[in-house]
Amino acid sequence: MVWDSERSREMSRLEPALRRFAAAAGLAVVELALAETSKGICVVAVQTHPRLERFGDAAWAEIVDAIVQLLMTEAEGAHGR
């Protein structure tokens, strides 16, 4: 889970549900835009092909590192078959 901005306590509590959503959708990588509304935090956009240029430098580096780790894990699994 990579956050591109400071997150509130409420946003942090959403992490398990957001991870379950991605897993249920079969997505290893997904970009979710969240917004605070009068009813609380809501997902306002889902992008299954995240665009890295939308993120700040720190988030960008963290995302790239996570993708590299994901690909390495997949490659190791493929060689172990």
Beta strands, then each sheet from edge to edge (+ up, - down):
strand 1: 31-37
strand 2: 40-47
sheet 1: 1+ 2-
end
